[in-house]
Each structure stands twice: as C-alpha cells, then as structure tokens.
C-alpha cells in the first residue's frame, strides 16, 4: 500500500509522492507484543518502536512532519489488523462498566489538514517572550526525543511533542522543557491551543451506552430547558422522543484515535476471528483415520 503524500494531514508538499506501508507479518506482530513496552508504563520506548517499524520500511519517513508520521503508523497498524482497514472492537463505558461494541473504518476517519499559517510557523507569546513554533520534521523531533529516551526526565509523550514544537528546543532544550513543564496562567492556555492546532486532527467518535441511557433521569432544569427550546408549555409533558434525546446526551463515551490504536493487536484475536464458513471440521472414522467432510 502506498499512502499518497497529498492525503497526509499536514497538507505539506513533499519531494516524493507517497510513503510505502505494508502489513506486519505474524512474526513481527509477535515480536511487537513480546518486546514493546506497555504504553502506560513506558510510552517513550513504545513510541520509538512504532517509529522504527515505519522508518525501516520507507526511509522517507524521516522527512515527514511529525503528525504525518503518526498517520503512517496508524495506517500500518490498521492494515495489519484488516486488509480493508475495517474491524470490530469494544471499549468499557467509564460510567457503568458496560462493554460497548463498535465498528471502525480507518479509511473513513477524517484527518483535518493543518492550517496553512500554522504549517508555516507561528510566533506566540510564551514565558514572557515571543517564541516561534512550527511542526517539526521527524528528523528534528528525533533529535529532541533521543535525549528523553536516554535520560527519561519527562516521559509524557504529549509534553515531549509540545516541547519539540518550539524552534529553539534543539539548541535550548533544558530552557524550553522548564518553561513547558512549569507553565502557569496564560502559558497553560497557550500550550492547550498549540496542542489543538498541531496535534488534534481527528474528531472523536461518540459511542452511545444503552445502559447509561436507560438509567439516567433528566433533571427538572434539563426538562424545563428542553420544553422552552421546543416551544412546549411548562405545564405540558415532554414528549417521549424528546425525553429520550435528553437521556442520550448523558450516555456513552467519546473515543479518540489513540483509544482505537491501543487495541489494534488485541482485536485481531478477540474481535476478528474466523467465521464458521472459514473453518471446516474433519470427521473421524471408527478406525480413527481422518477424512474430509466431502468424502
């Protein structure tokens, strides 16, 4: 599979047309499951392993912008799970513990293109001074990242990626790290804004939890507001369909692409097993010799 550069989320024009992506083999998946650290215990090494599996396949990955490399990683894992990039999965509802089943089409997930001005870089007031931020290339990011792999002073990948946005991070890493980690007041708002501009490219998927919907009882205030919105008199009952709509707003969960990707290889085994039509049992004669069911 070749991912055309024009479809990558940054919208940047590269000197090459595409990035090659192949599904991982069974041996590679086993190696991944056995050797890659849990993303909660060691997110740094997991991120580096993901980088290596796409870099080894296509050296042009180093020339991509960071967000484009992450897109390539997602697509490689998705292609490993399902040839058509579609599969079934489940996640636990954080409110009631119900297991919510959902269908994923990775090809259908919308990655918004980066704003053209953000792509060129932004000057932002941070830490009491004007600083330049831009989306780093994978090569630039890895220069910063390798120091965190070595010293592990900061292990939160979200923080490390934000640090790498600052143009001066390569030369003044300690200074930028301190400013980001210890940010307060307006600087906190600036970091959230930068995270949204440069790394938030996928709209979360909403899963409705029928158990939460059934259990939830709208408040009097919610019912009153719903009546006012729909021009219903306060003394009249709220129609069942509007009551159900109110309950729907309080059940379920928003899941992002990270939640989907974290369960990729589990889903191969648990949610994409072979169908009965793909497994034909063989019959055994009394003399214990095997024969096909069609004999």
C-alpha positions as a Markdown table, in Angstrom:
| # | Residue | x | y | z |
|---|---|---|---|---|
| 1 | Unk | 0.0 | 0.0 | 0.0 |
| 2 | Unk | 1.2 | 3.5 | -0.9 |
| 3 | Unk | -0.1 | 6.4 | 1.1 |
| 4 | Unk | -0.2 | 9.5 | -1.2 |
| 5 | Unk | 1.5 | 12.5 | 0.4 |
| 6 | Unk | -1.3 | 14.7 | -0.7 |
| 7 | Unk | -3.6 | 12.8 | 1.7 |
| 8 | Unk | -1.4 | 13.3 | 4.8 |
| 9 | Unk | -2.9 | 15.6 | 7.5 |
| 10 | Unk | -0.2 | 18.3 | 7.3 |
| 11 | Unk | -1.1 | 19.2 | 3.7 |
| 12 | Unk | 2.6 | 19.8 | 3.1 |
| 13 | Unk | 4.1 | 19.2 | -0.4 |
| 14 | Unk | 6.9 | 16.7 | -0.3 |
| 15 | Unk | 9.5 | 16.0 | -3.0 |
| 16 | Unk | 8.3 | 12.4 | -3.0 |
| 17 | Unk | 4.8 | 11.2 | -4.0 |
| 18 | Unk | 4.0 | 8.6 | -1.4 |
| 19 | Unk | 5.1 | 6.5 | 1.6 |
| 20 | Unk | 5.1 | 2.8 | 1.4 |
| 21 | Unk | 3.3 | 0.8 | 4.1 |
| 22 | Unk | 3.0 | -2.9 | 4.4 |
| 23 | Unk | 1.0 | -5.0 | 6.9 |
| 24 | Unk | 3.2 | -6.6 | 9.7 |
| 25 | Unk | 3.8 | -10.3 | 9.4 |
| 26 | Unk | 2.8 | -12.8 | 12.1 |
| 27 | Unk | 6.4 | -12.9 | 13.3 |
| 28 | Unk | 6.6 | -9.1 | 13.5 |
| 29 | Unk | 3.3 | -8.9 | 15.5 |
| 30 | Unk | 4.6 | -11.5 | 17.9 |
| 31 | Unk | 7.8 | -9.5 | 18.3 |
| 32 | Unk | 5.8 | -6.4 | 18.9 |
| 33 | Unk | 3.6 | -8.0 | 21.5 |
| 34 | Unk | 6.5 | -9.6 | 23.3 |
| 35 | Unk | 9.0 | -6.7 | 23.2 |
| 36 | Unk | 7.2 | -3.4 | 23.0 |
| 37 | Unk | 6.5 | -1.9 | 26.5 |
| 38 | Unk | 3.1 | -1.1 | 27.7 |
| 39 | Unk | 2.2 | 2.4 | 26.6 |
| 40 | Unk | 1.2 | 3.4 | 30.1 |
| 41 | Unk | 4.4 | 2.1 | 31.7 |
| 42 | Unk | 6.9 | 3.1 | 29.0 |
| 43 | Unk | 5.3 | 5.3 | 26.4 |
| 44 | Unk | 8.7 | 6.6 | 25.2 |
| 45 | Unk | 10.0 | 3.2 | 24.1 |
| 46 | Unk | 6.7 | 2.3 | 22.6 |
| 47 | Unk | 6.7 | 5.4 | 20.5 |
| 48 | Unk | 10.3 | 4.8 | 19.4 |
| 49 | Unk | 9.4 | 1.2 | 18.3 |
| 50 | Unk | 6.4 | 2.5 | 16.3 |
| 51 | Unk | 8.8 | 5.0 | 14.6 |
| 52 | Unk | 11.2 | 2.2 | 13.7 |
| 53 | Unk | 8.7 | -0.1 | 12.1 |
| 54 | Unk | 7.7 | 2.6 | 9.6 |
| 55 | Unk | 11.2 | 4.1 | 9.2 |
| 56 | Unk | 12.7 | 0.7 | 8.3 |
| 57 | Unk | 10.1 | 0.3 | 5.6 |
| 58 | Unk | 10.5 | 3.7 | 4.0 |
| 59 | Unk | 13.5 | 6.0 | 4.8 |
| 60 | Unk | 11.4 | 9.0 | 3.6 |
| 61 | Unk | 9.6 | 8.8 | 6.9 |
| 62 | Unk | 12.4 | 11.0 | 8.4 |
| 63 | Unk | 11.5 | 13.8 | 6.0 |
| 64 | Unk | 7.8 | 13.8 | 7.0 |
| 65 | Unk | 6.4 | 16.2 | 9.5 |
| 66 | Unk | 5.7 | 14.6 | 12.9 |
| 67 | Unk | 1.9 | 14.4 | 12.6 |
| 68 | Unk | 2.3 | 12.8 | 9.1 |
| 69 | Unk | 4.5 | 10.1 | 10.6 |
| 70 | Unk | 1.9 | 9.3 | 13.2 |
| 71 | Unk | -0.7 | 9.0 | 10.5 |
| 72 | Unk | 1.5 | 6.5 | 8.7 |
| 73 | Unk | 1.9 | 4.5 | 12.0 |
| 74 | Unk | -1.9 | 4.3 | 12.5 |
| 75 | Unk | -2.4 | 3.1 | 8.9 |
| 76 | Unk | 0.3 | 0.5 | 9.1 |
| 77 | Unk | -1.3 | -1.0 | 12.3 |
| 78 | Unk | -4.8 | -0.8 | 10.8 |
| 79 | Unk | -3.6 | -2.6 | 7.6 |
| 80 | Unk | -2.1 | -5.3 | 9.8 |
| 81 | Unk | -5.4 | -5.8 | 11.5 |
| 82 | Unk | -7.6 | -5.8 | 8.5 |
| 83 | Unk | -6.8 | -5.7 | 4.8 |
| 84 | Unk | -9.8 | -3.4 | 4.1 |
| 85 | Unk | -8.9 | -1.2 | 7.2 |
| 86 | Unk | -12.2 | -2.1 | 8.8 |
| 87 | Unk | -12.7 | -4.2 | 12.0 |
| 88 | Unk | -14.8 | -4.5 | 15.2 |
| 89 | Unk | -13.7 | -3.6 | 18.7 |
| 90 | Unk | -15.1 | -2.7 | 22.1 |
| 91 | Unk | -14.4 | -0.4 | 25.0 |
| 92 | Unk | -15.6 | -0.2 | 28.5 |
| 93 | Unk | -18.0 | 2.6 | 29.4 |
| 94 | Unk | -16.3 | 4.7 | 32.2 |
| 95 | Unk | -19.7 | 5.4 | 33.8 |
| 96 | Unk | -21.3 | 2.0 | 34.2 |
| 97 | Unk | -18.7 | -0.5 | 33.0 |
| 98 | Unk | -20.8 | -1.7 | 30.1 |
| 99 | Unk | -18.8 | -3.1 | 27.1 |
| 100 | Unk | -19.6 | -1.0 | 24.1 |
| 101 | Unk | -19.1 | -2.7 | 20.7 |
| 102 | Unk | -18.2 | -0.5 | 17.7 |
| 103 | Unk | -17.2 | -0.8 | 14.1 |
| 104 | Unk | -14.1 | 1.0 | 12.8 |
| 105 | Unk | -13.3 | 2.1 | 9.3 |
| 106 | Unk | -9.8 | 3.6 | 9.4 |
| 107 | Unk | -10.1 | 4.7 | 5.8 |
| 108 | Unk | -13.2 | 6.6 | 6.8 |
| 109 | Unk | -11.6 | 8.5 | 9.7 |
| 110 | Unk | -11.3 | 12.2 | 8.8 |
| 111 | Unk | -7.9 | 13.8 | 9.4 |
| 112 | Unk | -8.2 | 17.5 | 9.0 |
| 113 | Unk | -5.5 | 19.3 | 7.2 |
| 114 | Unk | -3.3 | 21.6 | 9.2 |
| 115 | Unk | -4.0 | 25.3 | 8.8 |
| 116 | Unk | -1.7 | 26.8 | 6.2 |
| 117 | Unk | -0.5 | 29.6 | 8.5 |
| 118 | Unk | 0.3 | 27.0 | 11.3 |
| 119 | Unk | 2.2 | 25.0 | 8.7 |
| 120 | Unk | 4.5 | 28.0 | 8.0 |
| 121 | Unk | 5.0 | 28.5 | 11.8 |
| 122 | Unk | 3.6 | 30.9 | 14.4 |
| 123 | Unk | 5.1 | 33.5 | 16.7 |
| 124 | Unk | 3.5 | 33.2 | 20.1 |
| 125 | Unk | 3.9 | 35.0 | 23.5 |
| 126 | Unk | 5.1 | 32.3 | 25.9 |
| 127 | Unk | 7.0 | 32.7 | 29.1 |
| 128 | Unk | 7.0 | 36.4 | 28.7 |
| 129 | Unk | 8.7 | 36.4 | 25.3 |
| 130 | Unk | 7.8 | 35.9 | 21.7 |
| 131 | Unk | 8.8 | 32.4 | 20.6 |
| 132 | Unk | 8.5 | 30.7 | 17.2 |
| 133 | Unk | 6.6 | 27.3 | 17.0 |
| 134 | Unk | 6.3 | 25.0 | 14.0 |
| 135 | Unk | 5.5 | 21.4 | 13.3 |
| 136 | Unk | 9.0 | 19.6 | 13.4 |
| 137 | Unk | 10.1 | 17.1 | 10.9 |
| 138 | Unk | 10.5 | 13.5 | 12.2 |
| 139 | Unk | 14.3 | 14.0 | 12.0 |
| 140 | Unk | 14.1 | 17.3 | 14.1 |
| 141 | Unk | 11.8 | 15.6 | 16.6 |
| 142 | Unk | 14.0 | 12.6 | 17.0 |
| 143 | Unk | 17.0 | 14.9 | 17.9 |
| 144 | Unk | 14.9 | 16.1 | 20.8 |
| 145 | Unk | 13.3 | 12.8 | 21.5 |
| 146 | Unk | 16.6 | 10.8 | 21.8 |
| 147 | Unk | 17.5 | 12.8 | 24.9 |
| 148 | Unk | 14.3 | 11.8 | 26.6 |
| 149 | Unk | 14.9 | 8.2 | 25.7 |
| 150 | Unk | 18.4 | 8.5 | 27.3 |
| 151 | Unk | 17.5 | 10.4 | 30.5 |
| 152 | Unk | 13.8 | 9.8 | 30.9 |
| 153 | Unk | 13.4 | 13.0 | 32.8 |
| 154 | Unk | 10.0 | 13.6 | 31.1 |
| 155 | Unk | 8.0 | 10.5 | 30.0 |
| 156 | Unk | 4.7 | 12.1 | 28.9 |
| 157 | Unk | 4.7 | 12.0 | 25.1 |
| 158 | Unk | 2.2 | 14.8 | 25.0 |
| 159 | Unk | 4.6 | 17.1 | 26.8 |
| 160 | Unk | 7.6 | 16.0 | 24.7 |
| 161 | Unk | 5.8 | 16.7 | 21.5 |
| 162 | Unk | 4.8 | 20.1 | 22.7 |
| 163 | Unk | 8.4 | 20.9 | 23.7 |
| 164 | Unk | 9.5 | 19.9 | 20.1 |
| 165 | Unk | 7.2 | 22.4 | 18.6 |
| 166 | Unk | 9.4 | 25.3 | 19.8 |
| 167 | Unk | 12.0 | 26.2 | 17.2 |
| 168 | Unk | 14.6 | 26.7 | 19.9 |
| 169 | Unk | 14.1 | 23.3 | 21.5 |
| 170 | Unk | 17.0 | 21.8 | 19.6 |
| 171 | Unk | 19.5 | 24.3 | 21.0 |
| 172 | Unk | 17.9 | 25.2 | 24.3 |
| 173 | Unk | 16.1 | 22.0 | 25.3 |
| 174 | Unk | 16.5 | 22.5 | 29.1 |
| 175 | Unk | 15.1 | 26.0 | 29.0 |
| 176 | Unk | 12.1 | 25.1 | 26.8 |
| 177 | Unk | 11.4 | 22.0 | 28.9 |
| 178 | Unk | 11.3 | 24.0 | 32.1 |
| 179 | Unk | 9.0 | 26.6 | 30.6 |
| 180 | Unk | 6.6 | 24.0 | 29.3 |
| 181 | Unk | 6.5 | 21.7 | 32.4 |
| 182 | Unk | 6.2 | 24.7 | 34.8 |
| 183 | Unk | 3.8 | 26.7 | 32.7 |
| 184 | Unk | 1.0 | 28.7 | 34.5 |
| 185 | Unk | -1.8 | 31.0 | 33.7 |
| 186 | Unk | -1.8 | 32.2 | 30.1 |
| 187 | Unk | 1.1 | 29.9 | 29.2 |
| 188 | Unk | -1.1 | 26.9 | 30.1 |
| 189 | Unk | -3.8 | 28.3 | 27.7 |
| 190 | Unk | -1.1 | 28.7 | 25.0 |
| 191 | Unk | 0.0 | 25.1 | 25.3 |
| 192 | Unk | -3.6 | 23.8 | 25.1 |
| 193 | Unk | -4.0 | 26.0 | 22.0 |
| 194 | Unk | -0.8 | 24.7 | 20.4 |
| 195 | Unk | -1.8 | 21.1 | 21.2 |
| 196 | Unk | -5.1 | 21.7 | 19.4 |
| 197 | Unk | -3.6 | 23.4 | 16.4 |
| 198 | Unk | -0.7 | 20.9 | 15.8 |
| 199 | Unk | -1.8 | 17.6 | 17.1 |
| 200 | Unk | -5.6 | 17.4 | 17.3 |
| 201 | Unk | -6.5 | 16.3 | 13.8 |
| 202 | Unk | -9.2 | 13.6 | 14.4 |
| 203 | Unk | -12.7 | 14.1 | 15.5 |
| 204 | Unk | -13.5 | 11.8 | 18.4 |
| 205 | Unk | -16.1 | 9.0 | 17.8 |
| 206 | Unk | -19.1 | 9.0 | 20.1 |
| 207 | Unk | -20.4 | 5.7 | 21.4 |
| 208 | Unk | -23.9 | 5.6 | 23.0 |
| 209 | Unk | -24.3 | 3.4 | 26.0 |
| 210 | Unk | -27.8 | 2.0 | 26.2 |
| 211 | Unk | -27.4 | 1.1 | 29.9 |
| 212 | Unk | -26.5 | 4.7 | 30.8 |
| 213 | Unk | -29.4 | 6.0 | 28.7 |
| 214 | Unk | -31.8 | 3.6 | 30.5 |
| 215 | Unk | -30.5 | 4.6 | 33.9 |
| 216 | Unk | -30.3 | 8.3 | 33.6 |
| 217 | Unk | -33.1 | 10.6 | 34.8 |
| 218 | Unk | -33.0 | 14.1 | 33.4 |
| 219 | Unk | -33.1 | 16.9 | 35.9 |
| 220 | Unk | -36.1 | 19.3 | 36.2 |
| 221 | Unk | -33.9 | 22.0 | 34.8 |
| 222 | Unk | -33.0 | 20.0 | 31.8 |
| 223 | Unk | -36.6 | 19.2 | 31.2 |
| 224 | Unk | -37.6 | 22.8 | 31.6 |
| 225 | Unk | -34.9 | 24.0 | 29.1 |
| 226 | Unk | -36.0 | 21.3 | 26.6 |
| 227 | Unk | -39.6 | 22.5 | 26.8 |
| 228 | Unk | -38.5 | 26.1 | 26.2 |
| 229 | Unk | -36.3 | 25.1 | 23.3 |
| 230 | Unk | -39.2 | 23.3 | 21.6 |
| 231 | Unk | -41.9 | 25.8 | 22.4 |
| 232 | Unk | -43.7 | 23.4 | 24.8 |
| 233 | Unk | -45.7 | 24.9 | 27.7 |
| 234 | Unk | -44.1 | 24.4 | 31.1 |
| 235 | Unk | -47.3 | 22.6 | 32.4 |
| 236 | Unk | -47.3 | 20.1 | 29.5 |
| 237 | Unk | -45.4 | 16.8 | 29.5 |
| 238 | Unk | -42.2 | 16.5 | 27.5 |
| 239 | Unk | -42.8 | 14.1 | 24.5 |
| 240 | Unk | -41.1 | 10.7 | 24.9 |
| 241 | Unk | -38.9 | 11.2 | 21.9 |
| 242 | Unk | -37.5 | 14.5 | 23.4 |
| 243 | Unk | -37.1 | 12.8 | 26.8 |
| 244 | Unk | -35.1 | 10.1 | 25.1 |
| 245 | Unk | -32.9 | 12.6 | 23.3 |
| 246 | Unk | -32.1 | 14.2 | 26.7 |
| 247 | Unk | -31.1 | 10.9 | 28.1 |
| 248 | Unk | -28.9 | 10.1 | 25.0 |
| 249 | Unk | -26.7 | 13.2 | 25.8 |
| 250 | Unk | -25.7 | 11.6 | 29.1 |
| 251 | Unk | -24.8 | 8.1 | 28.0 |
| 252 | Unk | -21.7 | 6.7 | 26.3 |
| 253 | Unk | -18.2 | 7.9 | 25.7 |
| 254 | Unk | -16.0 | 9.9 | 23.3 |
| 255 | Unk | -13.1 | 7.9 | 22.0 |
| 256 | Unk | -10.2 | 9.2 | 20.0 |
| 257 | Unk | -7.8 | 7.5 | 17.6 |
| 258 | Unk | -5.4 | 6.7 | 20.4 |
| 259 | Unk | -8.1 | 4.5 | 22.1 |
| 260 | Unk | -8.6 | 2.7 | 18.8 |
| 261 | Unk | -4.9 | 2.2 | 18.0 |
| 262 | Unk | -4.1 | 0.9 | 21.5 |
| 263 | Unk | -6.3 | -2.1 | 21.0 |
| 264 | Unk | -5.3 | -3.0 | 17.4 |
| 265 | Unk | -3.5 | -6.3 | 18.0 |
| 266 | Unk | -5.9 | -7.4 | 20.7 |
| 267 | Unk | -8.7 | -7.0 | 18.2 |
| 268 | Unk | -7.0 | -9.4 | 15.7 |
| 269 | Unk | -7.7 | -12.3 | 18.1 |
| 270 | Unk | -10.8 | -11.2 | 20.1 |
| 271 | Unk | -13.0 | -9.4 | 17.6 |
| 272 | Unk | -11.9 | -10.6 | 14.1 |
| 273 | Unk | -11.9 | -14.4 | 14.5 |
| 274 | Unk | -12.7 | -16.7 | 11.6 |
| 275 | Unk | -16.3 | -17.4 | 10.7 |
| 276 | Unk | -17.8 | -20.9 | 10.7 |
| 277 | Unk | -17.7 | -20.9 | 6.9 |
| 278 | Unk | -13.9 | -20.4 | 7.1 |
| 279 | Unk | -13.3 | -23.4 | 9.5 |
| 280 | Unk | -14.5 | -26.8 | 8.3 |
| 281 | Unk | -14.1 | -29.7 | 10.8 |
| 282 | Unk | -12.8 | -33.0 | 9.7 |
| 283 | Unk | -14.7 | -36.2 | 10.6 |
| 284 | Unk | -13.1 | -39.2 | 12.2 |
| 285 | Unk | -14.0 | -42.8 | 11.2 |
| 286 | Unk | -14.2 | -45.6 | 13.7 |
| 287 | Unk | -10.8 | -46.8 | 12.7 |
| 288 | Unk | -9.5 | -43.3 | 13.7 |
| 289 | Unk | -8.5 | -42.3 | 10.2 |
| 290 | Unk | -9.2 | -38.7 | 9.2 |
| 291 | Unk | -11.3 | -37.9 | 6.1 |
| 292 | Unk | -12.7 | -34.7 | 4.6 |
| 293 | Unk | -16.3 | -34.0 | 5.2 |
| 294 | Unk | -16.8 | -34.1 | 1.5 |
| 295 | Unk | -15.6 | -37.7 | 1.2 |
